Amino acid sequence: MQHQRMQDDYLPDWIKAFLLDRKAQNVSRGTLGFYQCKLNMFSGFCESKGVRNISQITSSLLREFLLELDTKGHNAGGCHAVYRTVKTFLRWWENEVEPINWSNPIRRVKPPRVSIEPLEPVDIDAVKGMIEVCPKNLTGQRDKALMLFLLDTGVRAGELVSINLEDANPILGDVLIRVGKGRKPRTVFLGSKSRKALRTYLRLRRDSSSALWVTDEGERITYWGISSMMKRRSNQANVKTPELHSFRRWFALTCLRAGVDVYSLQELMGHADLQSLRRYLKQTNQDIREAHHRASPVDNGEF
């Protein structure tokens, strides 16, 4: 019976098959979890409407699903993420099955509009206050080095916790990110102050862990461990707890203001395209004015 349903177009079975296919393609655990979460939302909605087969999915149903997401408080970015996932799934099923007399309904549904307003960078004065309250012991010097590392490299928190000792050169400052977003490796770099802070932290370690960032018990630090650290240090400094991703935004904007070209910045941040980078670059009118002063075609021409 299970095989017969699969050959028909029973939605839950094909979602399982899609996830198995993604796993076979060696997508990251985070990406796999992302697909599963979004498709479970879609499958639950379809079930509530009495839709159990892919052939029952219509453009109107898809639009109704997106409207419900918006009604339930999902922001535009979240709605777009669900749309992309469902689109990927339906296109995969179409290529896998090659159904006769079936037109993919997602082709007639426009994606939700996503705002490209820039994102706020971390409050650097708040971070300086957090660094000042870090004591001279292992965890204090780790926290100082870790915050400087985030500011100096712009790495994602998930990438940060995956770095091993062998991946980082505390002398030259090269750091290999083995598995970035999309499983693409890249190299990021540390300046002299960040390298010095990293060496100080490493000299205090007495564990045998292969991880670059560890707890006071010698275990690899987790994403939640970093979040807890940020909350603890911000409370001690009496400042607002920063979002982990806001460090990445500060890195991008500071590099741009320092003259790093957008293509190099795209490589350093591990973005697949420049569109992803745009939301990180919260340029002010003063930034744009100074850029024009430096590059004024008339002022730099033969007039």
Rosetta blueprint (number, residue, H / E / L):
1 M L
2 Q H
3 H H
4 Q H
5 R H
6 M H
7 Q H
8 D L
9 D L
10 Y E
11 L H
12 P H
13 D H
14 W H
15 I H
16 K H
17 A H
18 F H
19 L H
20 L H
21 D H
22 R H
23 K H
24 A H
25 Q L
26 N L
27 V L
28 S L
29 R H
30 G H
31 T H
32 L H
33 G H
34 F H
35 Y H
36 Q H
37 C H
38 K H
39 L H
40 N H
41 M H
42 F H
43 S H
44 G H
45 F H
46 C H
47 E H
48 S H
49 K L
50 G L
51 V L
52 R L
53 N E
54 I H
55 S H
56 Q H
57 I L
58 T L
59 S H
60 S H
61 L H
62 L H
63 R H
64 E H
65 F H
66 L H
67 L H
68 E H
69 L H
70 D H
71 T H
72 K L
73 G L
74 H L
75 N L
76 A H
77 G H
78 G H
79 C H
80 H H
81 A H
82 V H
83 Y H
84 R H
85 T H
86 V H
87 K H
88 T H
89 F H
90 L H
91 R H
92 W H
93 W H
94 E H
95 N H
96 E H
97 V H
98 E L
99 P L
100 I L
101 N L
102 W L
103 S L
104 N L
105 P H
106 I H
107 R H
108 R H
109 V L
110 K L
111 P L
112 P L
113 R L
114 V L
115 S L
116 I L
117 E L
118 P L
119 L L
120 E L
121 P L
122 V L
123 D L
124 I H
125 D H
126 A H
127 V H
128 K H
129 G H
130 M H
131 I H
132 E H
133 V L
134 C L
135 P L
136 K L
137 N L
138 L H
139 T H
140 G H
141 Q H
142 R H
143 D H
144 K H
145 A H
146 L H
147 M H
148 L H
149 F H
150 L H
151 L H
152 D H
153 T H
154 G L
155 V L
156 R L
157 A H
158 G H
159 E H
160 L H
161 V H
162 S H
163 I L
164 N E
165 L H
166 E H
167 D H
168 A E
169 N L
170 P L
171 I L
172 L L
173 G L
174 D E
175 V E
176 L E
177 I E
178 R L
179 V L
180 G L
181 K H
182 G H
183 R H
184 K L
185 P L
186 R E
187 T E
188 V E
189 F E
190 L L
191 G L
192 S H
193 K H
194 S H
195 R H
196 K H
197 A H
198 L H
199 R H
200 T H
201 Y H
202 L H
203 R H
204 L H
205 R L
206 R L
207 D L
208 S L
209 S L
210 S L
211 A E
212 L L
213 W L
214 V E
215 T L
216 D L
217 E L
218 G L
219 E L
220 R E
221 I L
222 T L
223 Y H
224 W H
225 G H
226 I H
227 S H
228 S H
229 M H
230 M H
231 K H
232 R H
233 R H
234 S H
235 N H
236 Q H
237 A H
238 N L
239 V L
240 K L
241 T L
242 P L
243 E L
244 L H
245 H H
246 S H
247 F H
248 R H
249 R H
250 W H
251 F H
252 A H
253 L H
254 T H
255 C H
256 L H
257 R H
258 A L
259 G L
260 V L
261 D L
262 V H
263 Y H
264 S H
265 L H
266 Q H
267 E H
268 L H
269 M H
270 G L
271 H L
272 A L
273 D L
274 L H
275 Q H
276 S H
277 L H
278 R H
279 R L
280 Y L
281 L L
282 K L
283 Q L
284 T L
285 N H
286 Q H
287 D H
288 I H
289 R H
290 E H
291 A H
292 H H
293 H H
294 R H
295 A H
296 S L
297 P L
298 V L
299 D L
300 N L
301 G L
302 E L
303 F L
